[in-house]
Structures are given as structure tokens and as C-alpha cells.
Amino acid sequence: MTADVAVSLSVLAGIVGLSDATRRLCTRTLAGTGLSVYAVELVSTFQLCCCTHELKLLSEMGGIEPRLALTLTYLASVVHGLTFSGAIGNPSGALEHAYHARIPPGCALRRIACQFAAAVAARATVPVIWGLGLSGLHVRHKMLGYQCISPIHAPLPKAAAVELACAFAVQTAITHTRSVREKYRVHAVAAVTAAVVYAGGSLTGAVFNPALAFSTQFRCSGNSFLEYCLVYWLGPLLGMMCSVLLFDKLVPPLSRKPQSLHLPLETKKRT
């Protein structure tokens, strides 16, 4: 098992290194064309999906301890946050950016298209990597025909609610750490990500990312396409929307209300 973990870590490092080099190349080559942002989105989402495929395999078939799996999830989240170079990597996040007018709606739709294209590319690429037989784990997975079983172990409404809650927690963490310096912010978001994976991973896998789920979960046997859409697309989208509406529309008026209630008392004291 130790050898399998070492090989998987090497694969993860290789994916991140190649992706980072590709990002830098695309940024230089496409500078001034307006296309670099989409290239970075494509490469970064590809990195996210490939790494998650490897971590998912290591966790489900590698027999590693849950503590190690959570540690790797946390570290991977930190690495993604530090290397994404402005990419979003999540369709729900792209829609949230468009809602707050950080990016135009057309740009958000094109980014989402890049994210799903990267998800498809990652799903086609990882079997090629596993087919090289770099570790015993990869060999066993190849012998089983890259079999994948649905990670949904709850009724569909409950599973969708779990994904909704996970997306709500992560979106809330992202929203409330925007003013924090990047090198600290990535650790805060990664900690929340690891926490929700711990809380909801046994029920749905705690993906809370429609593009990532399309790459890692939709091909698994056990549920239909529409059922996966309900859990992994609708759930995270509603979770993001609930977080945005709560902290944009509900919390600000409530936080201002106590001030207005105290104004008459202050005026009475002055008189």
C-alpha cells in the first residue's frame, strides 16, 4: 500500500507540474488575445479532475486510512488554490461570479463550457495513465475494467441535500475569505473542503462541483443520468444560490436592523 501511495503522489505531482507548465505557456502565447483566461480555465479544471480521479481511486481501492485521505484532500485543495491562476474550476462558481458582475455572463458561459470540456478530457485521460500499470493499484483497476460504483449511499432527496449543504458551506467560506490574503485564504477554503468531505463523503462522495462530478461520478454504475443530475448538478447549484441569497439579501438587512432600533433611545438621551 505504501508503494501505491508513493506512485499516486508522483502521478499527482506530475499532473500538477505539467498543468502549471501548460498554464504558463498558454498565458504567454495567448497574451493579448483574450483567450488565455479560457485556456487557463480548461487546464486548471483538467488538473482538478485528473487529481480527483487519482485520489478517488486511492481512497476507494487503495485501502488508505480515512485520516490520510482527508489529509491528501486538504493538501490537494491547497495546491489547486495556489496554482489555478484565476481559474474558477466550478460551474456554480462561474455563475456566482456572473451574478455579482465580476465577469460578464457570456464569459461565465464560455468558462463553464471549458470546465465541462476539461472534465470530459480528464475522464478520457486517466484510464490511459492507469493503463501504464505504474502501481499495483493501477494494475488491479485495469484488470477490473476501470469499474466504478455509484458513491450515492442515501435516498436521492437526502443525497441532493448533502451536496447542497456541502456547496453552501464551501461557497460561504469562499465569500467570507475574499478579503484575506491568498496564501492564507487557500488554507481556510481547503480546511472547509476537507471538513465537508469528511461529513458527506460517505453519503455522496461530497463533490459539490457539477463539472468535477460529470468527470468522476457520472460514468459509475448504480444510478441513472437524471439521478446524477439531481444530486450533483441541482444540489450544488441550489447550495451556491442559498449562500449567495442569504448573505446578499437576508443578512445585511438583519444586521442593519438593530442600529435603527437603537436610534430612538439615543435621541431620547440627547433630549
N, C-alpha and C positions, 0 to 999 in steps of 0.2 A: 504493500500500500504506500509505503514511503517513496518508492520509486515512481509510482503512478502520480503522486502529488508533485514530485520534483519535475516530472515531464510536463504535467499540466501547467505548472507555474512557468516553465520555459516556453510553452506554447502561448500562454497569456502575455508574457513579456515580448515574445516575437510579434504577436498581433499588435500590441500597443506601439512597439518600435516602428514597425512597417507603416502603421496608420499615421503615426506622427510625422514620419518622413514624407508620406504622401500628402498630408495636410500642408506641410511647409512648401512642398513642390507646387501644389495647386495654388497656394496663396501667391507665390512669386510669379507663376506662369500666367495666372488669370487676373493679376492685379490690373485694375482699371477697366475691366470688362463687366463687372457686376455679377459675374458668375462664380467668383471664389466662395461667396457665402454658401452657395448651394453645393459646391464641391466639398467644402468643409463639413456641411451637414450630412452629406452622403457618406463620407469617410468616417466621421465620428459615430454615426448610427451603426455603420458596419462594424466598427470596433466594439461598440456596446453589445451588439447582438452576438458576435463571434465569441467574445469573452463570456457572455452569459451562457451560451451553449456549452462551453467547456466547463464552467463552474456547475452548471446543472448536471452534466454527466458525472462530474467528480462527486457531487453530493448524492445523487441518486444511485449510482452504480459503484462508486469508488469506496464506499463504506467509511468515509471520513467522519469524525466526530462532529456533532452539531456546533460545538464551540469553534472548531476550525472553519467550518463552513461559513458561520457568521463573520468570523474574522476576515476571511477572504472576500466576503461580500462587502464589508466595510472598506477594506483596502482597495478593492476594485472601484467602488464608488468614488473614493478619494482620487484615484488615478484618472478616472473619467472626468471628474470635475476640473482637474488641473490641466488636462490635455485637450479638452474639447474646443478650445479657441473660439468661443462664442456660439458654438452649435447648441441646439436645444435637445435633439435626440428623442423627443417625445411629442406626438401629435397633440396631446392635451396641452402641453406647454406651449406649443406654437399657437394654438387657439387662444390661450390666455394672453400671450404677447400681443396678438392681434386685437383682442378685446380692450387692452389697456393702451392701444395705439403705439406700442413700441416698434412694431413692424406693420407694414401695410397688409391688408387682407390677402392680396394676391401673392405677396411674398410668403405669407403663412401657408397658403395652399401649396405653393411650389416646394416649400420646405417639407411639408407633410408628404408630398409625392416622393421627394428624395429619401425620406425616412422609410417609407414602405418599400421603395426600390432597394435600399440598403438591407432591409430585413429579408427580402427575397434572395438577394445576393449572398448574404451570410448563411441562410439556410441551405443554399446550394454549395457553399464553400466548405463548411465544417465537415461534411462527410468525406470530402477529398483529403482533408488533414487527418481525420481519424483513419482513413484507408491506408495511410502510410505505416500504420502499426508502430508508432513511436513508443507506445507503452502497452503493457498487458491489458490495461483498461480499454484502450482503443481497439486492441485486437478482439477482445470479448464483445465489445459493442458492434464491431463489424460482423462478427460471426452471428450475432443475433439480428442482423439486417437493420442495424440502427433503429431498433424498436423503441417506441416512445409511448408511454401510457399517460392518459389524461391525469393531471395533478389535481383535478377538482374532486374533493372528497367531502362534499356538502351539498345539500339541495341547492338548485340553481339560484333561487332568490337570496339565500344566505351567502352563497359564493359571490354573487354580484355585490352584495352589501359589504363583504370583506374587501373586495377590490375598490369599492367606493371609499371605504374608510382608510385604506392604505393611501389612495391617491389624495384624499383630503389631508391626511397628516403630512405627506411629503410636500404637497403644494403649499400648505400653511407654513412649513419650515422654510421653503424657498422664499415665500413672500416676506417673512419676518426677518430674513437674514440678508436682504438685498443691500442694506447699508453697511454690512460687515465686510471687512477686508477679505478678498478672495481666498487667501491662504488659510483663514480661519473658517470662512463660510463653508468650504467644501467638507470640512470635518463635521460641522454641525449637520449638514444635509445627509452626509454619509451615516452618521450616527442614527438619525431618524430612519433612514432607509434600512439599516440593519435591524432596528427595533421592529419595524412593521413586517419585515421578512420573518423575524422570529415569531411575531404574533400571528401572522396569517399564512405563513408558508406551508403549514401542514394542511390547510384547507383548500388553497387555490394556487400555491406557489408564490403568491404576493408579487405579481408582475407590475401592476398599475401603470402599464405603458402599452397602448394599443399596437404600436409598431413592433416592439420587442415581443409581445405575446404572439403576434402574427408569425414571427420568425421561430419562436421556441415552442409554442404550445399548439398552434392550430393544426399541425400535421399529426398530432398524437391521437391515438385511437381511444375511444371511450365516450366521446361526445360529438355532437353534430356541429357543423359550421355555425349555424344560428345560435346554438347554445354557447359556443365560444364567443361569438359576437356580443351576446348579452352580458357575459361575465367580464370579458377582457376589453371590450370596447365601450359599452354603455356604462359599466360600473366606474371605470376611471374617469370618463368624461363627466359623469354626474358628480363624482368626488371633487374634481377640479372646480366645477361650477359652484358647488356648495361652499367651497372655501372662498372663492372669489366673491360670491354674493354676501356671504357672512361678514367678511372683513371690509368689503366696499360699501355695502348698503345697510347692514344692520348694526354693526359695532360702532361706526362713527356717530350716528345719532344718539345711541345709548351713552356713549362716552361724553357727549356734549350736554346731555340732559341734566346731570347733577349740577353743572355750573349755572344753568338757567334757574334751577330751583333755589339756589343759594343767593341769587341776586336780590330778591325782595328783603331777605334778612339783612344783607349788607346795607341796603338803602335805609332800612329802618334804624340801624345803628348810627348811621351818619346823621339822620334827622334827630 
